[in-house]
């Protein structure tokens, strides 16, 4: 499964290194934990119990460079669709963020940027909730993509995501 020094993704914490395995006494019961150190926060430590399936499901191997490039290529070929009804769009975006499917998140980002461009052309602003979902999706992807592709800014990621559009 996972070993000390593996670089993984852990839920919203993003890219983490497994620093150690630790045994702790919790209410008189010994439990084993993965000790994670988030890459972008040297002061944080996350303890993941090895016997809790829900917590372990949040851990996954980091994507490779070729996997990320494949996702970006696949997303460039995808046609995006804007969901006009606000509530339906919010629910769909919540589902996509909770699911964590990278291709779906890339397509969501593309869709929001395409809509933002249309709003800008009309002199209108993007809804705040769409801006919120955009930032969340970018953050979920950026943390991992930045680490693997060695990107310096979110703008570099945006350019790669939007390469197949008129952005």
DSSP file (Angstrom, degrees, kcal/mol; ACC not computed):
  #  RESIDUE AA STRUCTURE BP1 BP2  ACC     N-H-->O    O-->H-N    N-H-->O    O-->H-N    TCO  KAPPA ALPHA  PHI   PSI    X-CA   Y-CA   Z-CA
    1    1 A X              0   0    0      0, 0.0     2,-0.3     0, 0.0     0, 0.0   0.000 360.0 360.0 360.0-110.7    0.0    0.0    0.0
    2    2 A X        -     0   0    0      4,-0.0     2,-0.3    59,-0.0     3,-0.0  -0.795 360.0-166.5-108.2 150.7    1.7    3.2    1.2
    3    3 A X    >   -     0   0    0     -2,-0.3     3,-2.0     1,-0.0    15,-0.3  -0.883  36.7 -76.9-131.0 162.6    5.2    3.5    2.6
    4    4 A X  T 3  S+     0   0    0     -2,-0.3    15,-0.2     1,-0.3     3,-0.1  -0.341 117.9  23.4 -57.7 138.3    7.1    6.2    4.5
    5    5 A X  T 3  S+     0   0    0     13,-3.8    -1,-0.3     1,-0.3     2,-0.1   0.311  87.0 138.2  80.6  -2.4    8.4    8.9    2.1
    6    6 A X    <   -     0   0    0     -3,-2.0    12,-2.6    12,-0.2     2,-0.6  -0.472  51.8-134.9 -64.8 142.6    5.7    8.3   -0.5
    7    7 A X  E     +A   17   0A   0     10,-0.2    55,-1.0    -2,-0.1     2,-0.2  -0.913  40.0 160.9-100.5 124.9    4.2   11.4   -1.9
    8    8 A X  E     -AB  16  61A   0      8,-3.0     8,-2.8    -2,-0.6     2,-0.5  -0.751  41.7-108.7-134.0 174.7    0.4   11.1   -2.0
    9    9 A X  E     -AB  15  60A   0     51,-2.9    51,-2.0    -2,-0.2     2,-0.5  -0.950  27.6-170.4-106.9 133.7   -2.8   13.2   -2.2
   10   10 A X  E >>  -AB  14  59A   0      4,-2.4     3,-1.5    -2,-0.5     4,-0.9  -0.871  43.1 -87.1-127.8 100.5   -4.9   13.3    0.9
   11   11 A X  G >4 S-     0   0    0     47,-2.1     3,-1.1    -2,-0.5    -1,-0.3   0.023 102.1 -13.0  42.5-135.7   -8.3   14.9    0.5
   12   12 A X  G 34 S+     0   0    0      1,-0.2    -1,-0.3    -3,-0.1     3,-0.1   0.644 127.1  74.3 -71.7 -15.2   -8.4   18.7    0.8
   13   13 A X  G <4 S-     0   0    0     -3,-1.5    -1,-0.2     1,-0.2     2,-0.2   0.785  86.9-164.2 -68.1 -25.2   -4.9   18.7    2.3
   14   14 A X  E <<  +A   10   0A   0     -3,-1.1    -4,-2.4    -4,-0.9     2,-0.3  -0.538  50.0  20.0  80.9-141.8   -3.6   18.0   -1.2
   15   15 A X  E    S+A    9   0A   0     -2,-0.2    24,-2.8    -6,-0.2    25,-0.5  -0.480  73.3 167.9 -72.0 125.4    0.0   16.8   -1.8
   16   16 A X  E     -AC   8  38A   0     -8,-2.8    -8,-3.0    -2,-0.3     2,-0.4  -0.954  30.7-135.5-135.3 153.8    1.5   15.2    1.4
   17   17 A X  E     -AC   7  37A   0     20,-2.3    20,-2.5    -2,-0.3     2,-1.0  -0.922  26.6-122.6-105.8 136.2    4.6   13.2    2.2
   18   18 A X  E     + C   0  36A   0    -12,-2.6   -13,-3.8    -2,-0.4    18,-0.2  -0.703  34.1 178.8 -77.9 108.3    4.1   10.2    4.5
   19   19 A X  E     -     0   0A   0     16,-2.7     2,-0.3    -2,-1.0    -1,-0.2   0.807  54.2 -29.1 -84.0 -31.8    6.6   11.2    7.2
   20   20 A X  E     - C   0  35A   0     15,-1.2    15,-3.0   -17,-0.1     2,-0.4  -0.982  49.5-111.5-168.9 171.6    6.1    8.2    9.5
   21   21 A X  E     - C   0  34A   0     -2,-0.3     2,-0.4    13,-0.2    13,-0.2  -0.989  40.9-172.8-116.3 132.5    3.9    5.5   10.9
   22   22 A X  E     - C   0  33A   0     11,-2.7    11,-3.0    -2,-0.4     2,-0.5  -0.967  21.2-143.2-132.3 144.5    3.0    6.1   14.6
   23   23 A X  E     - C   0  32A   0     -2,-0.4     2,-0.4     9,-0.2     9,-0.2  -0.913  24.5-176.0-103.8 130.8    1.3    4.2   17.2
   24   24 A X  E     - C   0  31A   0      7,-3.1     7,-3.1    -2,-0.5     2,-0.8  -0.937  27.5-126.2-126.6 150.1   -0.9    6.2   19.6
   25   25 A X  E     - C   0  30A   0     -2,-0.4     2,-0.6     5,-0.2     5,-0.2  -0.852  29.9-176.8 -95.5 110.2   -2.8    5.2   22.7
   26   26 A X  E >  S- C   0  29A   0      3,-3.3     3,-1.8    -2,-0.8    -2,-0.0  -0.932  71.6 -26.6-113.4 112.1   -6.4    6.4   22.2
   27   27 A X  T 3  S-     0   0    0     -2,-0.6    -1,-0.2     1,-0.3     3,-0.1   0.879 127.4 -48.3  50.7  43.2   -8.7    5.8   25.2
   28   28 A X  T 3  S+     0   0    0      1,-0.2     2,-0.5    -3,-0.1    -1,-0.3   0.483 119.5 109.0  81.5   2.5   -6.6    2.8   26.2
   29   29 A X  E <   -C   26   0A   0     -3,-1.8    -3,-3.3     2,-0.0     2,-0.4  -0.947  67.3-130.2-115.6 129.8   -6.5    1.3   22.7
   30   30 A X  E     -C   25   0A   0     -2,-0.5     2,-0.4    -5,-0.2    -5,-0.2  -0.633  31.3-179.7 -78.3 129.2   -3.4    1.3   20.6
   31   31 A X  E     -C   24   0A   0     -7,-3.1    -7,-3.1    -2,-0.4     2,-0.4  -0.967  21.4-133.4-129.8 146.9   -4.0    2.6   17.1
   32   32 A X  E     -C   23   0A   0     -2,-0.4    18,-2.6    -9,-0.2    19,-0.4  -0.806  25.0-172.2-101.3 141.3   -1.6    3.0   14.2
   33   33 A X  E     -CD  22  49A   0    -11,-3.0   -11,-2.7    -2,-0.4     2,-0.4  -0.968  26.3-128.4-132.2 144.6   -1.6    6.2   12.1
   34   34 A X  E     -CD  21  48A   0     14,-2.9    14,-2.6    -2,-0.4     2,-0.7  -0.782  27.5-143.5 -79.8 135.6    0.0    7.5    9.0
   35   35 A X  E     -CD  20  47A   0    -15,-3.0   -16,-2.7    -2,-0.4   -15,-1.2  -0.919  21.3-167.1-104.6 112.7    1.8   10.8    9.8
   36   36 A X  E     -CD  18  46A   0     10,-3.5    10,-2.6    -2,-0.7     2,-0.5  -0.802  14.7-161.4-105.4 140.9    1.4   13.1    6.8
   37   37 A X  E     -C   17   0A   0    -20,-2.5   -20,-2.3    -2,-0.4     8,-0.2  -0.957  23.6-131.2-118.2 109.7    3.2   16.4    6.2
   38   38 A X  E >   -C   16   0A   0     -2,-0.5     3,-1.2     3,-0.3   -22,-0.3  -0.372  12.2-136.4 -59.8 135.3    1.5   18.6    3.6
   39   39 A X  T 3  S+     0   0    0    -24,-2.8     3,-0.2     1,-0.3    -1,-0.1   0.857 101.7  45.7 -62.1 -37.5    4.0   19.8    1.0
   40   40 A X  T 3  S+     0   0    0    -25,-0.5     2,-0.3     1,-0.2    -1,-0.3   0.319 112.1  52.1 -93.4   9.1    2.7   23.4    1.0
   41   41 A X    X   -     0   0    0     -3,-1.2     3,-1.3     3,-0.1    -3,-0.3  -0.721  57.6-176.7-146.8  91.4    2.5   23.8    4.8
   42   42 A X  T 3  S+     0   0    0      1,-0.3    -1,-0.1    -2,-0.3    -2,-0.0   0.709  85.0  54.5 -63.2 -21.0    5.6   22.9    6.7
   43   43 A X  T 3  S+     0   0    0     -6,-0.0    -1,-0.3     2,-0.0     2,-0.2   0.639  91.6  90.5 -89.0 -14.2    3.9   23.5   10.1
   44   44 A X    <   -     0   0    0     -3,-1.3     2,-0.4    -6,-0.2    -6,-0.2  -0.532  49.4-175.0 -87.6 148.7    1.0   21.1    9.5
   45   45 A X        -     0   0    0     -2,-0.2     2,-0.5    -8,-0.2    -8,-0.2  -0.994   6.7-161.2-138.6 135.7    0.8   17.5   10.4
   46   46 A X  E     -D   36   0A   0    -10,-2.6   -10,-3.5    -2,-0.4     2,-0.6  -0.974   4.9-154.9-121.1 130.1   -2.1   15.2    9.6
   47   47 A X  E     -D   35   0A   0     -2,-0.5     2,-0.6   -12,-0.2   -12,-0.2  -0.918   9.7-169.7-106.0 122.6   -2.7   11.9   11.4
   48   48 A X  E     -D   34   0A   0    -14,-2.6   -14,-2.9    -2,-0.6     2,-0.2  -0.946  21.2-130.7-115.5 115.6   -4.6    9.3    9.4
   49   49 A X  E >   -D   33   0A   0     -2,-0.6     3,-1.1   -16,-0.2   -16,-0.3  -0.441   7.9-145.9 -66.6 132.1   -5.8    6.2   11.2
   50   50 A X  T 3  S+     0   0    0    -18,-2.6    -1,-0.2     1,-0.2   -17,-0.1   0.612  95.9  55.6 -74.8 -11.2   -4.8    3.0    9.4
   51   51 A X  T 3  S+     0   0    0    -19,-0.4     2,-0.7     1,-0.1    -1,-0.2   0.331  85.7  89.7-103.1   7.2   -8.0    1.2   10.5
   52   52 A X    <>  -     0   0    0     -3,-1.1     4,-2.3     1,-0.2     3,-0.3  -0.883  55.9-167.1-109.1 105.3  -10.5    3.8    9.2
   53   53 A X  H  > S+     0   0    0     -2,-0.7     4,-2.2     1,-0.2    -1,-0.2   0.870  86.9  56.4 -59.2 -40.1  -11.6    3.0    5.7
   54   54 A X  H  4 S+     0   0    0      1,-0.2     4,-0.5     2,-0.2    -1,-0.2   0.899 110.9  44.2 -60.9 -40.5  -13.2    6.4    5.1
   55   55 A X  H >4 S+     0   0    0     -3,-0.3     3,-0.9     1,-0.2     4,-0.3   0.892 112.5  51.7 -70.6 -39.5  -10.0    8.2    6.0
   56   56 A X  H >< S+     0   0    0     -4,-2.3     3,-1.5     1,-0.2    -2,-0.2   0.818  99.8  63.9 -67.9 -30.0   -7.8    5.8    3.9
   57   57 A X  T 3< S+     0   0    0     -4,-2.2    -1,-0.2     1,-0.3    -2,-0.2   0.735  94.4  61.9 -65.5 -21.0  -10.1    6.4    0.9
   58   58 A X  T <  S+     0   0    0     -3,-0.9   -47,-2.1    -4,-0.5     2,-0.4   0.620  91.5  82.9 -78.5 -12.0   -9.0   10.0    0.9
   59   59 A X  E <   +B   10   0A   0     -3,-1.5     2,-0.3    -4,-0.3   -49,-0.2  -0.776  56.0 156.4 -94.3 134.6   -5.4    8.9    0.3
   60   60 A X  E     -B    9   0A   0    -51,-2.0   -51,-2.9    -2,-0.4     2,-0.1  -0.989  45.5 -90.8-150.8 158.9   -4.3    8.1   -3.2
   61   61 A X  E     -B    8   0A   0     -2,-0.3   -53,-0.2   -53,-0.2     2,-0.1  -0.383  49.2-106.0 -66.6 146.9   -1.1    8.0   -5.2
   62   62 A X        -     0   0    0    -55,-1.0    -1,-0.1     1,-0.1   -55,-0.1  -0.455  39.2-105.1 -72.1 146.2   -0.1   11.2   -6.9
   63   63 A X        -     0   0    0     -2,-0.1     2,-0.1     1,-0.1    -1,-0.1  -0.333  32.7-119.7 -68.9 154.0   -0.6   11.3  -10.7
   64   64 A X     >  -     0   0    0      1,-0.1     4,-2.2    85,-0.0     5,-0.2  -0.459  26.3-106.4 -86.1 167.1    2.4   11.0  -12.9
   65   65 A X  H  > S+     0   0    0      1,-0.2     4,-2.6     2,-0.2     5,-0.2   0.907 122.0  50.2 -59.5 -42.7    3.5   13.7  -15.4
   66   66 A X  H  > S+     0   0    0      1,-0.2     4,-2.2     2,-0.2    -1,-0.2   0.869 108.7  52.1 -68.3 -34.5    2.2   11.6  -18.3
   67   67 A X  H  > S+     0   0    0      2,-0.2     4,-2.2     1,-0.2    -1,-0.2   0.916 111.4  46.8 -64.4 -42.2   -1.1   11.0  -16.6
   68   68 A X  H  X S+     0   0    0     -4,-2.2     4,-2.6     2,-0.2    -2,-0.2   0.928 111.9  49.7 -66.3 -44.5   -1.6   14.7  -16.1
   69   69 A X  H  X S+     0   0    0     -4,-2.6     4,-2.4     1,-0.2    -1,-0.2   0.891 110.0  52.5 -60.9 -38.0   -0.6   15.5  -19.7
   70   70 A X  H  X S+     0   0    0     -4,-2.2     4,-2.6     2,-0.2    -1,-0.2   0.898 109.2  49.2 -62.7 -41.5   -3.1   12.8  -20.8
   71   71 A X  H  X S+     0   0    0     -4,-2.2     4,-2.7     2,-0.2    -2,-0.2   0.923 111.4  48.7 -62.9 -44.6   -5.8   14.5  -18.7
   72   72 A X  H  X S+     0   0    0     -4,-2.6     4,-1.8     2,-0.2    -2,-0.2   0.891 112.9  48.2 -64.4 -38.7   -5.0   17.9  -20.2
   73   73 A X  H  X S+     0   0    0     -4,-2.4     4,-1.1     2,-0.2    -2,-0.2   0.920 112.5  48.4 -65.3 -44.0   -5.0   16.5  -23.7
   74   74 A X  H  X S+     0   0    0     -4,-2.6     4,-0.7     1,-0.2     3,-0.4   0.899 111.0  50.7 -63.5 -40.4   -8.4   14.7  -23.1
   75   75 A X  H >< S+     0   0    0     -4,-2.7     3,-0.6     1,-0.2    -1,-0.2   0.854 103.2  59.4 -66.7 -34.2   -9.9   17.9  -21.6
   76   76 A X  H 3< S+     0   0    0     -4,-1.8    -1,-0.2     1,-0.2    -2,-0.2   0.826 107.7  46.9 -63.4 -29.5   -8.8   19.9  -24.7
   77   77 A X  H 3< S+     0   0    0     -4,-1.1    -1,-0.2    -3,-0.4     2,-0.2   0.632  94.4  98.3 -85.7 -14.4  -10.8   17.5  -26.8
   78   78 A X    <<  -     0   0    0     -4,-0.7     2,-0.5    -3,-0.6    86,-0.0  -0.506  69.4-136.6 -77.9 140.1  -13.9   17.7  -24.5
   79   79 A X        -     0   0    0     -2,-0.2     2,-0.2     2,-0.0    -2,-0.1  -0.834  22.0-140.0 -93.2 131.0  -16.7   20.1  -25.4
   80   80 A X        -     0   0    0     -2,-0.5     2,-0.4    30,-0.1    28,-0.1  -0.615  10.8-157.3 -94.2 153.2  -18.0   22.0  -22.4
   81   81 A X        -     0   0    0     -2,-0.2     2,-0.5    26,-0.1    30,-0.1  -0.997  11.5-137.9-130.4 131.6  -21.6   22.8  -21.6
   82   82 A X        -     0   0    0     -2,-0.4     2,-0.8    29,-0.1    26,-0.0  -0.755  13.5-139.6 -88.3 131.2  -22.8   25.6  -19.4
   83   83 A X        -     0   0    0     -2,-0.5     6,-0.1     1,-0.2     9,-0.0  -0.825  14.3-164.4 -90.9 109.6  -25.7   24.7  -17.1
   84   84 A X        +     0   0    0     -2,-0.8     2,-0.5     4,-0.1    -1,-0.2   0.830  64.8  84.2 -68.9 -35.0  -28.0   27.7  -17.2
   85   85 A X  S  > S-     0   0    0      1,-0.2     4,-2.6     2,-0.0     5,-0.2  -0.591  72.3-147.1 -76.4 121.0  -30.1   27.0  -14.1
   86   86 A X  H  > S+     0   0    0     -2,-0.5     4,-2.8     1,-0.2     5,-0.2   0.903  94.4  46.3 -54.6 -49.9  -28.2   28.3  -11.1
   87   87 A X  H  > S+     0   0    0      1,-0.2     4,-2.4     2,-0.2    -1,-0.2   0.905 113.9  47.9 -65.0 -41.2  -29.4   25.6   -8.6
   88   88 A X  H  > S+     0   0    0      2,-0.2     4,-2.3     1,-0.2    -1,-0.2   0.900 113.3  48.8 -64.6 -40.2  -28.7   22.7  -11.1
   89   89 A X  H  X S+     0   0    0     -4,-2.6     4,-2.7     2,-0.2     5,-0.2   0.924 111.0  49.9 -65.8 -44.9  -25.2   24.1  -11.8
   90   90 A X  H  X S+     0   0    0     -4,-2.8     4,-2.5    -5,-0.2    -2,-0.2   0.927 112.2  47.6 -59.3 -45.7  -24.4   24.5   -8.1
   91   91 A X  H  X S+     0   0    0     -4,-2.4     4,-2.2     2,-0.2    -1,-0.2   0.917 112.6  48.9 -63.4 -43.1  -25.5   21.0   -7.4
   92   92 A X  H  X S+     0   0    0     -4,-2.3     4,-2.4     1,-0.2    -2,-0.2   0.920 111.9  48.7 -62.4 -43.9  -23.4   19.6  -10.3
   93   93 A X  H  X S+     0   0    0     -4,-2.7     4,-2.6     2,-0.2     5,-0.2   0.888 109.4  52.4 -65.7 -38.6  -20.3   21.6   -9.2
   94   94 A X  H  X S+     0   0    0     -4,-2.5     4,-2.5    -5,-0.2    -1,-0.2   0.927 110.5  48.9 -60.6 -43.6  -20.7   20.3   -5.6
   95   95 A X  H  X S+     0   0    0     -4,-2.2     4,-2.5     2,-0.2    -2,-0.2   0.919 111.2  49.1 -61.7 -44.2  -20.8   16.8   -7.0
   96   96 A X  H  X S+     0   0    0     -4,-2.4     4,-2.0     2,-0.2     5,-0.4   0.911 112.5  47.5 -63.7 -42.4  -17.8   17.3   -9.2
   97   97 A X  H  < S+     0   0    0     -4,-2.6    -1,-0.2     1,-0.2    -2,-0.2   0.908 114.1  46.9 -65.3 -41.2  -15.8   18.8   -6.3
   98   98 A X  H  < S+     0   0    0     -4,-2.5    -2,-0.2    -5,-0.2    -1,-0.2   0.868 112.3  50.8 -68.1 -35.9  -16.8   16.0   -3.9
   99   99 A X  H  < S-     0   0    0     -4,-2.5    -1,-0.2    -5,-0.2    -2,-0.2   0.835  89.9-152.3 -72.6 -33.6  -16.0   13.3   -6.5
  100  100 A X     <  +     0   0    0     -4,-2.0     2,-0.5     1,-0.2    -3,-0.1   0.600  30.5 162.4  73.7  11.3  -12.6   14.6   -7.3
  101  101 A X     >  -     0   0    0     -5,-0.4     4,-2.3     1,-0.2    -1,-0.2  -0.528  29.9-152.2 -67.0 115.0  -12.5   13.3  -10.9
  102  102 A X  H  > S+     0   0    0     -2,-0.5     4,-2.5     1,-0.2     5,-0.2   0.882  90.9  50.4 -62.6 -41.5   -9.7   15.4  -12.4
  103  103 A X  H  > S+     0   0    0      1,-0.2     4,-2.4     2,-0.2    -1,-0.2   0.926 111.9  48.4 -62.8 -43.4  -10.9   15.3  -16.0
  104  104 A X  H  > S+     0   0    0      1,-0.2     4,-2.2     2,-0.2    -1,-0.2   0.884 111.7  50.3 -63.5 -38.1  -14.4   16.4  -14.8
  105  105 A X  H  X S+     0   0    0     -4,-2.3     4,-2.6     2,-0.2    -2,-0.2   0.898 109.2  50.8 -67.2 -40.4  -12.8   19.2  -12.7
  106  106 A X  H  X S+     0   0    0     -4,-2.5     4,-2.5     2,-0.2    -2,-0.2   0.928 111.7  47.8 -61.8 -44.0  -10.7   20.4  -15.7
  107  107 A X  H  X S+     0   0    0     -4,-2.4     4,-2.5     2,-0.2    -2,-0.2   0.876 110.1  52.7 -65.2 -37.1  -13.9   20.5  -17.9
  108  108 A X  H  X S+     0   0    0     -4,-2.2     4,-2.5     2,-0.2    -2,-0.2   0.929 109.6  48.6 -61.9 -45.4  -15.7   22.4  -15.1
  109  109 A X  H  X S+     0   0    0     -4,-2.6     4,-2.6     1,-0.2    -2,-0.2   0.928 111.6  49.8 -60.3 -45.9  -12.9   25.0  -15.0
  110  110 A X  H  X S+     0   0    0     -4,-2.5     4,-2.6     1,-0.2    -1,-0.2   0.924 110.6  50.5 -58.4 -44.8  -13.0   25.3  -18.8
  111  111 A X  H  X S+     0   0    0     -4,-2.5     4,-2.3     1,-0.2    -2,-0.2   0.914 111.2  47.3 -61.4 -44.7  -16.8   25.8  -18.7
  112  112 A X  H  X S+     0   0    0     -4,-2.5     4,-2.8     1,-0.2    -1,-0.2   0.917 112.9  49.3 -65.2 -42.3  -16.6   28.5  -16.1
  113  113 A X  H  X S+     0   0    0     -4,-2.6     4,-2.3     2,-0.2    -2,-0.2   0.897 110.4  50.4 -65.0 -38.8  -13.8   30.3  -17.9
  114  114 A X  H  X S+     0   0    0     -4,-2.6     4,-1.7    -5,-0.2    -1,-0.2   0.913 113.4  45.8 -64.0 -41.1  -15.7   30.2  -21.2
  115  115 A X  H  X S+     0   0    0     -4,-2.3     4,-2.6     2,-0.2    -2,-0.2   0.898 110.2  54.3 -67.2 -39.6  -18.8   31.6  -19.5
  116  116 A X  H  X S+     0   0    0     -4,-2.8     4,-2.8     1,-0.2    -2,-0.2   0.898 106.2  52.5 -59.8 -40.7  -16.7   34.2  -17.7
  117  117 A X  H  X S+     0   0    0     -4,-2.3     4,-2.1     2,-0.2    -1,-0.2   0.911 109.5  48.7 -62.0 -42.3  -15.4   35.3  -21.1
  118  118 A X  H  X S+     0   0    0     -4,-1.7     4,-1.2     2,-0.2    -2,-0.2   0.904 111.5  49.8 -63.9 -41.5  -19.0   35.7  -22.4
  119  119 A X  H ><>S+     0   0    0     -4,-2.6     5,-3.1     1,-0.2     3,-0.5   0.931 109.6  51.4 -61.7 -45.6  -19.9   37.7  -19.3
  120  120 A X  H ><5S+     0   0    0     -4,-2.8     3,-1.3     1,-0.2    -1,-0.2   0.897 106.6  54.0 -59.0 -41.5  -16.9   39.9  -19.8
  121  121 A X  H 3<5S+     0   0    0     -4,-2.1    -1,-0.2     1,-0.3    -2,-0.2   0.800 111.2  46.1 -64.1 -28.1  -17.9   40.6  -23.4
  122  122 A X  T <<5S-     0   0    0     -4,-1.2    -1,-0.3    -3,-0.5    -2,-0.2   0.392 118.1-112.0 -92.9   1.5  -21.3   41.7  -22.2
  123  123 A X  T < 5S+     0   0    0     -3,-1.3     2,-0.2    -4,-0.4    -3,-0.2   0.726  77.9 125.7  74.5  21.3  -19.9   43.8  -19.5
  124  124 A X      < -     0   0    0     -5,-3.1     2,-0.3    -6,-0.2    -1,-0.3  -0.655  56.3-120.9-109.2 166.7  -21.2   41.5  -16.8
  125  125 A X        -     0   0    0     -2,-0.2     2,-0.2    -3,-0.1     3,-0.1  -0.770  26.9-106.5-106.5 152.8  -19.6   39.7  -13.9
  126  126 A X        -     0   0    0     -2,-0.3     5,-0.1     1,-0.1   -10,-0.0  -0.498  48.8 -95.2 -69.4 142.5  -19.4   36.1  -13.2
  127  127 A X     >  -     0   0    0     -2,-0.2     4,-2.0     1,-0.1     3,-0.3  -0.305  30.1-122.8 -58.7 144.6  -21.7   35.0  -10.3
  128  128 A X  H  > S+     0   0    0      1,-0.2     4,-2.4     2,-0.2    -1,-0.1   0.863 111.6  55.8 -59.1 -36.9  -19.8   34.8   -7.0
  129  129 A X  H  > S+     0   0    0      1,-0.2     4,-2.5     2,-0.2    -1,-0.2   0.880 106.7  50.2 -66.1 -35.6  -20.8   31.2   -6.5
  130  130 A X  H  > S+     0   0    0     -3,-0.3     4,-2.4     2,-0.2    -1,-0.2   0.892 109.7  50.8 -67.5 -38.4  -19.2   30.3   -9.8
  131  131 A X  H  X S+     0   0    0     -4,-2.0     4,-2.5     2,-0.2    -2,-0.2   0.909 110.1  51.1 -61.7 -41.4  -16.1   32.2   -8.8
  132  132 A X  H  X S+     0   0    0     -4,-2.4     4,-2.3     2,-0.2    -2,-0.2   0.942 111.5  45.7 -61.1 -49.0  -16.0   30.2   -5.6
  133  133 A X  H  X S+     0   0    0     -4,-2.5     4,-2.6     1,-0.2     5,-0.2   0.883 111.3  54.0 -63.6 -37.9  -16.4   26.8   -7.4
  134  134 A X  H  X S+     0   0    0     -4,-2.4     4,-2.7     2,-0.2    -1,-0.2   0.937 109.7  46.8 -60.2 -47.9  -13.7   27.9   -9.9
  135  135 A X  H  X S+     0   0    0     -4,-2.5     4,-2.4     1,-0.2    -2,-0.2   0.899 112.7  49.7 -62.7 -41.2  -11.2   28.7   -7.1
  136  136 A X  H  X S+     0   0    0     -4,-2.3     4,-2.4     2,-0.2    -2,-0.2   0.935 112.7  46.2 -63.7 -45.9  -12.0   25.4   -5.3
  137  137 A X  H  X S+     0   0    0     -4,-2.6     4,-2.1     1,-0.2     5,-0.3   0.923 113.3  49.5 -63.9 -43.9  -11.5   23.3   -8.5
  138  138 A X  H  X S+     0   0    0     -4,-2.7     4,-3.9    -5,-0.2     5,-0.2   0.913 110.9  50.0 -61.2 -41.8   -8.3   25.1   -9.4
  139  139 A X  H  X S+     0   0    0     -4,-2.4     4,-1.8     1,-0.2     5,-0.2   0.913 108.6  52.1 -64.7 -41.5   -7.0   24.6   -5.9
  140  140 A X  H  X S+     0   0    0     -4,-2.4     4,-0.7     1,-0.2    -1,-0.2   0.914 121.0  33.1 -60.3 -42.2   -7.8   20.9   -6.0
  141  141 A X  H  X S+     0   0    0     -4,-2.1     4,-3.1    -5,-0.2     5,-0.3   0.892 113.2  59.7 -79.9 -41.5   -5.9   20.5   -9.3
  142  142 A X  H  X S+     0   0    0     -4,-3.9     4,-3.3    -5,-0.3     5,-0.4   0.896  98.4  57.5 -59.6 -43.7   -3.2   23.1   -8.8
  143  143 A X  H  X S+     0   0    0     -4,-1.8     4,-1.2    -5,-0.2    -1,-0.2   0.922 118.1  31.8 -54.5 -48.1   -1.7   21.5   -5.7
  144  144 A X  H  X S+     0   0    0     -4,-0.7     4,-2.5    -3,-0.2     5,-0.2   0.933 121.9  47.5 -76.1 -47.6   -1.1   18.2   -7.4
  145  145 A X  H  X S+     0   0    0     -4,-3.1     4,-3.2     1,-0.2     5,-0.3   0.895 111.4  52.1 -63.0 -40.6   -0.4   19.5  -10.9
  146  146 A X  H  X>S+     0   0    0     -4,-3.3     4,-1.1    -5,-0.3     5,-1.0   0.910 111.4  47.4 -61.6 -42.8    2.0   22.2   -9.7
  147  147 A X  H  <5S+     0   0    0     -4,-1.2    -2,-0.2    -5,-0.4    -1,-0.2   0.938 119.7  37.1 -65.2 -47.3    4.0   19.6   -7.7
  148  148 A X  H  <5S+     0   0    0     -4,-2.5    -2,-0.2     1,-0.2    -3,-0.2   0.921 125.8  36.6 -74.1 -45.0    4.2   17.1  -10.6
  149  149 A X  H  <5S-     0   0    0     -4,-3.2    -1,-0.2    -5,-0.2    -2,-0.2   0.490 104.0-126.0 -88.3  -3.1    4.6   19.6  -13.5
  150  150 A X  T  <5 +     0   0    0     -4,-1.1     2,-0.2    -5,-0.3    -3,-0.2   0.923  45.3 173.2  58.1  48.0    6.7   22.0  -11.4
  151  151 A X      < -     0   0    0     -5,-1.0    -1,-0.2    -6,-0.3     3,-0.1  -0.592  26.4-157.8 -84.7 148.7    4.5   25.0  -12.2
  152  152 A X        +     0   0    0     -2,-0.2     2,-0.3     1,-0.1    -1,-0.1   0.765  69.2  25.4 -96.5 -29.8    5.1   28.3  -10.4
  153  153 A X  S  > S-     0   0    0      1,-0.1     4,-1.1    -7,-0.0     3,-0.4  -0.903  70.2-119.6-135.9 160.5    1.7   30.0  -10.7
  154  154 A X  H  > S+     0   0    0     -2,-0.3     4,-2.9     1,-0.2     5,-0.2   0.822 112.1  66.2 -64.1 -31.0   -2.0   29.2  -11.1
  155  155 A X  H  > S+     0   0    0      1,-0.2     4,-2.5     2,-0.2    -1,-0.2   0.876  96.5  54.2 -61.2 -37.1   -1.8   31.2  -14.3
  156  156 A X  H  > S+     0   0    0     -3,-0.4     4,-1.7     2,-0.2    -1,-0.2   0.911 110.4  46.6 -62.0 -41.2    0.5   28.5  -15.8
  157  157 A X  H  X S+     0   0    0     -4,-1.1     4,-2.6     2,-0.2     5,-0.2   0.926 110.4  52.9 -65.9 -44.5   -2.1   25.9  -14.9
  158  158 A X  H  X S+     0   0    0     -4,-2.9     4,-2.8     1,-0.2    -2,-0.2   0.921 108.2  51.1 -56.0 -45.1   -4.9   28.0  -16.3
  159  159 A X  H  < S+     0   0    0     -4,-2.5     4,-0.5     1,-0.2    -1,-0.2   0.889 111.2  47.5 -61.9 -39.4   -3.1   28.4  -19.6
  160  160 A X  H  < S+     0   0    0     -4,-1.7     3,-0.5     2,-0.2     4,-0.2   0.894 114.2  46.9 -69.1 -38.9   -2.6   24.6  -19.9
  161  161 A X  H >< S+     0   0    0     -4,-2.6     3,-0.5     1,-0.2    -2,-0.2   0.897 117.6  42.0 -67.8 -40.1   -6.2   23.9  -19.1
  162  162 A X  G ><>S+     0   0    0     -4,-2.8     3,-2.6    -5,-0.2     5,-0.6   0.413  81.7 105.9 -89.5   2.6   -7.5   26.5  -21.5
  163  163 A X  G 3 5S+     0   0    0     -3,-0.5    -1,-0.2    -4,-0.5    -2,-0.1   0.798  81.4  49.6 -54.4 -31.3   -5.0   25.7  -24.3
  164  164 A X  G < 5S+     0   0    0     -3,-0.5    -1,-0.3    -4,-0.2     2,-0.2   0.404 108.4  63.7 -89.5   3.3   -7.8   23.9  -26.3
  165  165 A X  T < 5S-     0   0    0     -3,-2.6    -3,-0.0     0, 0.0   -89,-0.0  -0.541  96.9 -98.9-115.7-177.2  -10.2   26.9  -26.0
  166  166 A X  T   5       0   0    0      1,-0.2    -3,-0.1    -2,-0.2    -4,-0.0   0.068 360.0 360.0 -90.4  25.6  -10.2   30.4  -27.1
  167  167 A X      <       0   0    0     -5,-0.6    -1,-0.2    -8,-0.1    -4,-0.1   0.484 360.0 360.0 -71.5 360.0   -9.1   31.7  -23.7
